[in-house]
Amino acid sequence: MKDYQVIGKEHPNDQAYGMVTGKLQYCSDYQGIGMLHMKLKASSITHGIIRAIRTDQAEKVEGVRAIYTCFNTPKTKYDRGRVEFWEKVPYQERLFDDHIRFRGERVAAVVADTADAAQRACDLIEVEYDELPAVISMEEAMHIDAIKLHDEGNVYPATPFDYGDYSGITAYHTHKSQSHIGRMTHLCMETQSCRAIYDSSSQKLTIWSGCQSVFGVRSSVAQFLEMHYSKVRVIKPPMGGSFGVKQETLLEPLVAYAARSLKADVKLVYTREEQIVNTMMKHSLDASIESKVDEEGKILGVTVHCDLDAGAYLTVSRGYLATIQEKMGKVYKIPNVHFEGSTICTNTPINGSFRSWGSSEIGLIFENHWNMVARELGIDPIDFRLNNILSPEDIEIGHMVSVGNVRFEDCLRKGRDRFDWDGKKETCILRNSQQHRYRYGVGMALSSHTSSFYPYRVDIASAYIRLQEDGSLVVHVAIHDHGCGTILAMKKIVSEVMEISIDKVELNEADTQVNLYDYGCYASRSVHSLGATVKECSERLLDQATGVAAAVFGCNPSFVRYSNGEFYKEMDPTNRIPLSRVVQYSIQVLGKDLFYANTKNVDRNPGVAAVHFSEVEVDTYTGMTKILSCLSVHDIGKAINPDLCRGQVGSGIQQGIGMALREEIPIHPTTGETLVTNLKNYENINSWDMPDYDVLFIEEPEASGPFSAKSIGEVVLPAVAPAIVAAVNNALDTNLTHLPLTSAVILEALEEYHHETEL
Amino acid sequence: MKLNFNLNGKPFTIEADGSKRLLDFIREDLHLTGTKEGCGIGECGACTVILNDKAILSCLAVTGQLQGSDLWTIEGLNIDGELDQIQQAFIDNGAIQCGFCTSGMIMSVKALLMSNPHPTEQEIRRSLAGNICRCTGYREIKIAVQDVIQRRDAK
């Protein structure tokens, strides 16, 4: 691939200086004169109706400004997953509902001069409930006599999907398996926070929220408060991680409502417990899969049934289930596919958006299954994949569009060598034969993800860039950086095109008042789609500047050349004029400002391929699994920020190991109580547990991405957990697919195995 | 209560509520918001500061403990504008993504290197085990710490 000046070169993350010095202000850091603080009270019951709320004692706490409950706030419904008013969404949530549907749901909010006063007042609020029976499991919620959480019922069946005719095929080998995924928390280090100021002189509302869609938040809040969109400004400040938890509108309607009611500056910062219970968790799901495969291991067809637990409100879950189905066609060529399932509401905390929508879920369902099928057929799992993967530019069946220049084969073959797959396989067998306590195994899994919305929705990407008087540049594009370097990527793209240093390019994050429209940071589209429009915008701006330079030189633009921030005529390279001179001439002589505004409709959605390899040691005495080595191979197109991309891969591995072996938020099966609400009990992978890992990028051309860049943010996760599951199963000769594979799960499986062998 | 202590290398006096959580005192009364809250129960390390040469979790300490002590927060590491070697190494080695764990992570490293100038890889891993990072996979952070040691030894 071509070598560039800044693209693909290592460079510190944008705002890194502010991060290491503690000077960078996140939303939760904002302080202001007269700022009020909000605290929330959570329900102590799992299901019921609020009969009364007594706030008289709470009102007496010094500094309390307002107390909000279901009895004094609008009954208007809104939807946290909605971005635009034309979308069909459930609209089930209110600021406060008298019908409580899960334990921990907010029942009141106090706004006070200090957070401490607000908390003390919350503690003094008394709520009386009429309790209702609760349905905790999906099975209970599906029962014909089950109490209904919503008027629409508890069960929302997906539209069955069919491609080919699964039931009509006969095969050499039919295999069935089941997968279960438990709930997880995103564990972004900054909890949810929101600040809103209502300025009564201008009657304008300004909201700061570390969100993934400023236009989505604005749309929801403005409609809820019946304000003109133009009077609501949403700004995205630096964000301490998201992993999907900041992609829905959670705090903003409430904080904005309080700010407008009180004509004040109001801030709400979630505690970690609220972050776990009152945002959303990764969906728990139960899936069964059956496949038909021929003698050579060619997949003939597959049928999947998947039930997804939405929690107490439907929110985005129906769409999430549909995404699982859509992702079925992104990796393998399967001529006959059937998918069905349901989204089910239960009296439990809400499940919702999580990094790599659908890819993680279908990744686990498929990869666990294919690893078992390959083992049963005696085919190496890599060879099994090589026989079934999509080739570049194949058509995926979910949307019937090209998968772009996706490189599954390269990832598999290069990864196999780099990891020494065949050598490690032999070594594991040898080590297992030499002793009994430790079992060694290797596993691998394959996955993919998107780079844009296309064609699921119109991927409209807009930007404008203005050349400043001194030749520096200000870029306006609605970027929502999660900390992974998308601001830096945009700056690098402009810097590369304009041939000026990165520090001359300035870019503020998403702001509804200064940016052109953008749907938001979803589907890992930022670098691919917004980057493409920023690149095109820079190129057109340079064309315009070239025209002005031609006027300065008094020649036709075709004679003008550009290099390192200076224009010259090809015939006279010594006479050079800088960008600043071009701007001056444009303004002073031509009377024209130098800027370009660009809206692009992205018409490709290249897939990104990922393969993860894992080597594990399972201690059969303790049930503990240790990762001895692992490798992630990623075809992401051009890595614009290779150093930050490697960090992203590390983050996916950290989260994926957690998903496979440790991370779970259990819900009490009868009370519906969330049993893990803090980081003491939420087992995750720290620096001591984290294995050394290897990263390999496959960088091949992709016409649609800027400098061939595709995406990385989400694809780093889905292959990791199934590869570890496969390695554990390889080590123990088991078929475990009930995640996470904690020590207890493994010991139980070993005991069962011994019991069976004794019989 | 009237508190006298050294704040980031300089004597400091303030009237304060000694029972207030140290993290809140640092953020709300001293307005030093570089120290972050990630969990509130001493499990994530985002609120790490250095008190009397030891890394402590400010969410588990009270303000009264400051009396006569020596407190360093992240804001104290680059007094006079020059970055501490650890801060520079984090920037240079891609050890930062969202940055929310960074100040606590850097303070933990600072305390480690004060007590043990040449930690082994295992010691680095162990001493950072109380600082959660969800964005990097820890590798670049460990490399940054090793880089500090190498650069210092090269001098």
Interface residues (C-beta under 8 A of the other chain):
Chain A: E10 P12 N13 Q15 A16 Y17 G18 M19 V20 T21 G22 K23 L24 Q25 Y26 S28 D29 Q31 H186 L187 C188 M189 E190 T191 P238 M239 G240 G241 F243 T271 R272 H482 G483 C484 G485 D643 L644 R646 G647 Q648 V649 G650 S651 G652 I653 Q654 Q655 N678 L679 K680 N684 N686 S687 W688 D689 M690 D692 Y693
Chain B: R27 E28 H31 L32 T33 G34 T35 K36 E37 G38 C39 G40 I41 E43 C44 A46 T73 I74 E75 L77 N78 L83 Q87 Q88 F90 I91 D92 G94 A95 I96 Q97 C98 G99 F100 C101 T102 S103 I106 I124 R125 R126 L128 A129 G130 N131 I132 C133 R134 C135 T136 G137 Y138 R139 E140 I141 K142
